[in-house]
Amino acid sequence: MPKSGHMANQHAKVCAAAVVALLTGGEVNQTPVIANTCYSYIDDKEVAHVTSVHRYDAEKKTMSVVTGSGGLSPGPSVQEAVYADAWARNIWADMLV
């Protein structure tokens, strides 16, 4: 699995949903799907990103990348820095508010 804050947030949500399902007599999702977005600052103004989508593969007993999902920035840019800032504000609000 990618080592990113976004992925940690997604794992926590899958885990929390499973705990709630178990505590309330519901069914645990057997094939969760999670997404990853990771922004990396190349310098103080330019950013690049990598994304992917992962689905639980019961046969392999692991999360696997969904074929054709995700991608990379064509290159670092100032516009990606705007996206990275928005991503950070959103995930912080999701986790801390």
KELODREN-794701 format. One record per atom (N, C-alpha, C): atom name; residue number from 0; x, y, z. Coordinates in steps of 0.02 Angstrom, whole numbers, plus 50000, padded with zeros to 5 digits. Layout:
+------+------+-------+-------+-------+
| name | resi |    c1 |    c2 |    c3 |
+------+------+-------+-------+-------+
|   CA |  NUM |     X |     Y |     Z |
...
+------+------+-------+-------+-------+
END
This chain:
+------+------+-------+-------+-------+
| name | resi |    c1 |    c2 |    c3 |
+------+------+-------+-------+-------+
|    N |    0 | 50042 | 49941 | 50000 |
|   CA |    0 | 50000 | 50000 | 50000 |
|    C |    0 | 50044 | 50062 | 50000 |
|    N |    1 | 50022 | 50114 | 49965 |
|   CA |    1 | 50059 | 50176 | 49967 |
|    C |    1 | 50062 | 50203 | 50038 |
|    N |    2 | 50116 | 50234 | 50055 |
|   CA |    2 | 50126 | 50263 | 50121 |
|    C |    2 | 50109 | 50337 | 50117 |
|    N |    3 | 50044 | 50352 | 50125 |
|   CA |    3 | 50022 | 50422 | 50121 |
|    C |    3 | 49970 | 50436 | 50173 |
|    N |    4 | 49963 | 50499 | 50190 |
|   CA |    4 | 49911 | 50519 | 50237 |
|    C |    4 | 49842 | 50504 | 50211 |
|    N |    5 | 49832 | 50511 | 50147 |
|   CA |    5 | 49767 | 50497 | 50117 |
|    C |    5 | 49750 | 50423 | 50126 |
|    N |    6 | 49799 | 50379 | 50114 |
|   CA |    6 | 49787 | 50308 | 50121 |
|    C |    6 | 49773 | 50289 | 50194 |
|    N |    7 | 49808 | 50320 | 50240 |
|   CA |    7 | 49795 | 50308 | 50312 |
|    C |    7 | 49724 | 50328 | 50329 |
|    N |    8 | 49701 | 50385 | 50303 |
|   CA |    8 | 49633 | 50408 | 50314 |
|    C |    8 | 49583 | 50357 | 50286 |
|    N |    9 | 49596 | 50332 | 50227 |
|   CA |    9 | 49551 | 50283 | 50196 |
|    C |    9 | 49549 | 50217 | 50235 |
|    N |   10 | 49607 | 50193 | 50258 |
|   CA |   10 | 49610 | 50132 | 50298 |
|    C |   10 | 49570 | 50140 | 50362 |
|    N |   11 | 49577 | 50198 | 50394 |
|   CA |   11 | 49541 | 50211 | 50456 |
|    C |   11 | 49465 | 50208 | 50445 |
|    N |   12 | 49442 | 50234 | 50389 |
|   CA |   12 | 49370 | 50233 | 50374 |
|    C |   12 | 49345 | 50162 | 50362 |
|    N |   13 | 49384 | 50122 | 50327 |
|   CA |   13 | 49364 | 50052 | 50315 |
|    C |   13 | 49361 | 50015 | 50381 |
|    N |   14 | 49411 | 50026 | 50423 |
|   CA |   14 | 49413 | 49993 | 50488 |
|    C |   14 | 49354 | 50015 | 50532 |
|    N |   15 | 49343 | 50080 | 50535 |
|   CA |   15 | 49288 | 50106 | 50576 |
|    C |   15 | 49220 | 50078 | 50552 |
|    N |   16 | 49211 | 50076 | 50487 |
|   CA |   16 | 49148 | 50049 | 50460 |
|    C |   16 | 49139 | 49976 | 50479 |
|    N |   17 | 49194 | 49938 | 50478 |
|   CA |   17 | 49190 | 49867 | 50497 |
|    C |   17 | 49173 | 49859 | 50571 |
|    N |   18 | 49203 | 49900 | 50614 |
|   CA |   18 | 49189 | 49897 | 50686 |
|    C |   18 | 49116 | 49915 | 50699 |
|    N |   19 | 49092 | 49968 | 50667 |
|   CA |   19 | 49021 | 49987 | 50676 |
|    C |   19 | 48975 | 49931 | 50653 |
|    N |   20 | 48991 | 49901 | 50596 |
|   CA |   20 | 48949 | 49846 | 50570 |
|    C |   20 | 48948 | 49788 | 50620 |
|    N |   21 | 49005 | 49770 | 50647 |
|   CA |   21 | 49009 | 49715 | 50695 |
|    C |   21 | 48970 | 49730 | 50759 |
|    N |   22 | 48975 | 49792 | 50782 |
|   CA |   22 | 48942 | 49811 | 50844 |
|    C |   22 | 48867 | 49819 | 50837 |
|    N |   23 | 48844 | 49831 | 50777 |
|   CA |   23 | 48772 | 49842 | 50766 |
|    C |   23 | 48738 | 49785 | 50730 |
|    N |   24 | 48773 | 49729 | 50721 |
|   CA |   24 | 48743 | 49672 | 50688 |
|    C |   24 | 48739 | 49677 | 50612 |
|    N |   25 | 48774 | 49726 | 50585 |
|   CA |   25 | 48774 | 49734 | 50512 |
|    C |   25 | 48826 | 49689 | 50479 |
|    N |   26 | 48831 | 49695 | 50414 |
|   CA |   26 | 48879 | 49656 | 50376 |
|    C |   26 | 48941 | 49697 | 50361 |
|    N |   27 | 48998 | 49668 | 50371 |
|   CA |   27 | 49061 | 49700 | 50354 |
|    C |   27 | 49070 | 49697 | 50278 |
|    N |   28 | 49089 | 49753 | 50249 |
|   CA |   28 | 49102 | 49756 | 50177 |
|    C |   28 | 49160 | 49709 | 50160 |
|    N |   29 | 49147 | 49659 | 50120 |
|   CA |   29 | 49198 | 49609 | 50103 |
|    C |   29 | 49244 | 49631 | 50046 |
|    N |   30 | 49225 | 49683 | 50010 |
|   CA |   30 | 49266 | 49706 | 49954 |
|    C |   30 | 49272 | 49782 | 49955 |
|    N |   31 | 49303 | 49809 | 50007 |
|   CA |   31 | 49309 | 49882 | 50010 |
|    C |   31 | 49352 | 49909 | 49953 |
|    N |   32 | 49337 | 49969 | 49933 |
|   CA |   32 | 49375 | 50005 | 49882 |
|    C |   32 | 49399 | 50069 | 49914 |
|    N |   33 | 49463 | 50084 | 49907 |
|   CA |   33 | 49492 | 50145 | 49934 |
|    C |   33 | 49535 | 50180 | 49881 |
|    N |   34 | 49541 | 50245 | 49889 |
|   CA |   34 | 49579 | 50284 | 49841 |
|    C |   34 | 49640 | 50314 | 49876 |
|    N |   35 | 49690 | 50330 | 49837 |
|   CA |   35 | 49750 | 50361 | 49862 |
|    C |   35 | 49767 | 50422 | 49820 |
|    N |   36 | 49785 | 50475 | 49854 |
|   CA |   36 | 49813 | 50534 | 49821 |
|    C |   36 | 49872 | 50556 | 49863 |
|    N |   37 | 49928 | 50567 | 49830 |
|   CA |   37 | 49988 | 50589 | 49866 |
|    C |   37 | 50018 | 50647 | 49827 |
|    N |   38 | 50023 | 50705 | 49860 |
|   CA |   38 | 50055 | 50764 | 49830 |
|    C |   38 | 50125 | 50770 | 49858 |
|    N |   39 | 50172 | 50787 | 49815 |
|   CA |   39 | 50242 | 50796 | 49837 |
|    C |   39 | 50268 | 50863 | 49812 |
|    N |   40 | 50292 | 50903 | 49858 |
|   CA |   40 | 50323 | 50967 | 49839 |
|    C |   40 | 50392 | 50953 | 49810 |
|    N |   41 | 50402 | 50977 | 49750 |
|   CA |   41 | 50467 | 50970 | 49716 |
|    C |   41 | 50513 | 51026 | 49738 |
|    N |   42 | 50484 | 51084 | 49747 |
|   CA |   42 | 50520 | 51141 | 49776 |
|    C |   42 | 50467 | 51183 | 49813 |
|    N |   43 | 50483 | 51246 | 49828 |
|   CA |   43 | 50436 | 51285 | 49868 |
|    C |   43 | 50374 | 51308 | 49829 |
|    N |   44 | 50372 | 51297 | 49762 |
|   CA |   44 | 50315 | 51320 | 49723 |
|    C |   44 | 50283 | 51266 | 49680 |
|    N |   45 | 50319 | 51214 | 49665 |
|   CA |   45 | 50292 | 51164 | 49618 |
|    C |   45 | 50281 | 51096 | 49653 |
|    N |   46 | 50226 | 51065 | 49631 |
|   CA |   46 | 50204 | 51002 | 49661 |
|    C |   46 | 50187 | 50952 | 49606 |
|    N |   47 | 50193 | 50888 | 49622 |
|   CA |   47 | 50172 | 50834 | 49577 |
|    C |   47 | 50129 | 50787 | 49619 |
|    N |   48 | 50089 | 50745 | 49585 |
|   CA |   48 | 50047 | 50698 | 49622 |
|    C |   48 | 50049 | 50629 | 49591 |
|    N |   49 | 50029 | 50580 | 49632 |
|   CA |   49 | 50017 | 50512 | 49609 |
|    C |   49 | 49951 | 50490 | 49640 |
|    N |   50 | 49910 | 50454 | 49602 |
|   CA |   50 | 49846 | 50430 | 49627 |
|    C |   50 | 49837 | 50357 | 49609 |
|    N |   51 | 49795 | 50323 | 49646 |
|   CA |   51 | 49778 | 50253 | 49631 |
|    C |   51 | 49714 | 50235 | 49667 |
|    N |   52 | 49681 | 50182 | 49643 |
|   CA |   52 | 49622 | 50155 | 49674 |
|    C |   52 | 49637 | 50082 | 49690 |
|    N |   53 | 49617 | 50059 | 49749 |
|   CA |   53 | 49632 | 49991 | 49772 |
|    C |   53 | 49567 | 49956 | 49792 |
|    N |   54 | 49562 | 49892 | 49776 |
|   CA |   54 | 49504 | 49852 | 49794 |
|    C |   54 | 49529 | 49788 | 49828 |
|    N |   55 | 49491 | 49766 | 49879 |
|   CA |   55 | 49511 | 49705 | 49913 |
|    C |   55 | 49502 | 49645 | 49867 |
|    N |   56 | 49554 | 49605 | 49862 |
|   CA |   56 | 49554 | 49544 | 49821 |
|    C |   56 | 49551 | 49485 | 49870 |
|    N |   57 | 49492 | 49454 | 49876 |
|   CA |   57 | 49482 | 49400 | 49924 |
|    C |   57 | 49527 | 49340 | 49909 |
|    N |   58 | 49539 | 49327 | 49846 |
|   CA |   58 | 49581 | 49270 | 49827 |
|    C |   58 | 49653 | 49280 | 49850 |
|    N |   59 | 49679 | 49341 | 49842 |
|   CA |   59 | 49747 | 49356 | 49863 |
|    C |   59 | 49751 | 49379 | 49936 |
|    N |   60 | 49693 | 49394 | 49965 |
|   CA |   60 | 49688 | 49419 | 50034 |
|    C |   60 | 49728 | 49483 | 50045 |
|    N |   61 | 49722 | 49528 | 49998 |
|   CA |   61 | 49757 | 49592 | 50002 |
|    C |   61 | 49721 | 49644 | 49959 |
|    N |   62 | 49738 | 49706 | 49970 |
|   CA |   62 | 49713 | 49759 | 49926 |
|    C |   62 | 49756 | 49760 | 49863 |
|    N |   63 | 49723 | 49767 | 49806 |
|   CA |   63 | 49759 | 49768 | 49742 |
|    C |   63 | 49738 | 49831 | 49703 |
|    N |   64 | 49785 | 49857 | 49665 |
|   CA |   64 | 49771 | 49915 | 49623 |
|    C |   64 | 49719 | 49896 | 49570 |
|    N |   65 | 49669 | 49937 | 49562 |
|   CA |   65 | 49618 | 49926 | 49510 |
|    C |   65 | 49651 | 49944 | 49443 |
|    N |   66 | 49650 | 49897 | 49398 |
|   CA |   66 | 49680 | 49906 | 49333 |
|    C |   66 | 49654 | 49968 | 49298 |
|    N |   67 | 49699 | 50009 | 49274 |
|   CA |   67 | 49680 | 50070 | 49239 |
|    C |   67 | 49666 | 50130 | 49283 |
|    N |   68 | 49669 | 50120 | 49348 |
|   CA |   68 | 49655 | 50176 | 49394 |
|    C |   68 | 49717 | 50217 | 49406 |
|    N |   69 | 49707 | 50277 | 49427 |
|   CA |   69 | 49761 | 50318 | 49450 |
|    C |   69 | 49804 | 50348 | 49395 |
|    N |   70 | 49858 | 50377 | 49417 |
|   CA |   70 | 49904 | 50407 | 49370 |
|    C |   70 | 49952 | 50454 | 49405 |
|    N |   71 | 49991 | 50487 | 49363 |
|   CA |   71 | 50042 | 50534 | 49387 |
|    C |   71 | 50032 | 50602 | 49355 |
|    N |   72 | 50057 | 50653 | 49388 |
|   CA |   72 | 50059 | 50718 | 49357 |
|    C |   72 | 50103 | 50714 | 49295 |
|    N |   73 | 50087 | 50753 | 49243 |
|   CA |   73 | 50132 | 50755 | 49186 |
|    C |   73 | 50199 | 50786 | 49204 |
|    N |   74 | 50199 | 50823 | 49259 |
|   CA |   74 | 50260 | 50854 | 49285 |
|    C |   74 | 50241 | 50901 | 49340 |
|    N |   75 | 50290 | 50924 | 49378 |
|   CA |   75 | 50274 | 50971 | 49432 |
|    C |   75 | 50249 | 51037 | 49405 |
|    N |   76 | 50204 | 51069 | 49443 |
|   CA |   76 | 50178 | 51134 | 49421 |
|    C |   76 | 50154 | 51174 | 49481 |
|    N |   77 | 50146 | 51238 | 49469 |
|   CA |   77 | 50118 | 51283 | 49520 |
|    C |   77 | 50044 | 51266 | 49530 |
|    N |   78 | 50008 | 51247 | 49477 |
|   CA |   78 | 49937 | 51229 | 49483 |
|    C |   78 | 49928 | 51169 | 49529 |
|    N |   79 | 49974 | 51121 | 49525 |
|   CA |   79 | 49970 | 51063 | 49570 |
|    C |   79 | 49977 | 51084 | 49642 |
|    N |   80 | 50015 | 51138 | 49655 |
|   CA |   80 | 50022 | 51163 | 49723 |
|    C |   80 | 49954 | 51188 | 49749 |
|    N |   81 | 49915 | 51218 | 49706 |
|   CA |   81 | 49847 | 51240 | 49725 |
|    C |   81 | 49805 | 51179 | 49743 |
|    N |   82 | 49810 | 51127 | 49703 |
|   CA |   82 | 49772 | 51065 | 49717 |
|    C |   82 | 49796 | 51033 | 49783 |
|    N |   83 | 49862 | 51033 | 49794 |
|   CA |   83 | 49889 | 51004 | 49855 |
|    C |   83 | 49864 | 51041 | 49917 |
|    N |   84 | 49862 | 51107 | 49912 |
|   CA |   84 | 49838 | 51147 | 49968 |
|    C |   84 | 49764 | 51132 | 49982 |
|    N |   85 | 49724 | 51127 | 49930 |
|   CA |   85 | 49653 | 51110 | 49939 |
|    C |   85 | 49645 | 51041 | 49967 |
|    N |   86 | 49684 | 50993 | 49943 |
|   CA |   86 | 49681 | 50925 | 49970 |
|    C |   86 | 49697 | 50926 | 50044 |
|    N |   87 | 49750 | 50961 | 50063 |
|   CA |   87 | 49771 | 50963 | 50134 |
|    C |   87 | 49716 | 50993 | 50178 |
|    N |   88 | 49687 | 51048 | 50156 |
|   CA |   88 | 49633 | 51079 | 50195 |
|    C |   88 | 49573 | 51032 | 50203 |
|    N |   89 | 49557 | 50996 | 50150 |
|   CA |   89 | 49500 | 50950 | 50153 |
|    C |   89 | 49513 | 50890 | 50198 |
|    N |   90 | 49572 | 50861 | 50193 |
|   CA |   90 | 49585 | 50801 | 50234 |
|    C |   90 | 49592 | 50820 | 50308 |
|    N |   91 | 49622 | 50879 | 50321 |
|   CA |   91 | 49626 | 50901 | 50390 |
|    C |   91 | 49557 | 50913 | 50418 |
|    N |   92 | 49513 | 50943 | 50379 |
|   CA |   92 | 49444 | 50954 | 50402 |
|    C |   92 | 49409 | 50888 | 50414 |
|    N |   93 | 49421 | 50840 | 50370 |
|   CA |   93 | 49391 | 50774 | 50378 |
|    C |   93 | 49414 | 50738 | 50441 |
|    N |   94 | 49477 | 50746 | 50457 |
|   CA |   94 | 49506 | 50710 | 50515 |
|    C |   94 | 49498 | 50747 | 50581 |
|    N |   95 | 49499 | 50814 | 50578 |
|   CA |   95 | 49506 | 50852 | 50640 |
|    C |   95 | 49444 | 50891 | 50660 |
|    N |   96 | 49395 | 50895 | 50617 |
|   CA |   96 | 49335 | 50935 | 50633 |
|    C |   96 | 49279 | 50889 | 50653 |
+------+------+-------+-------+-------+
END
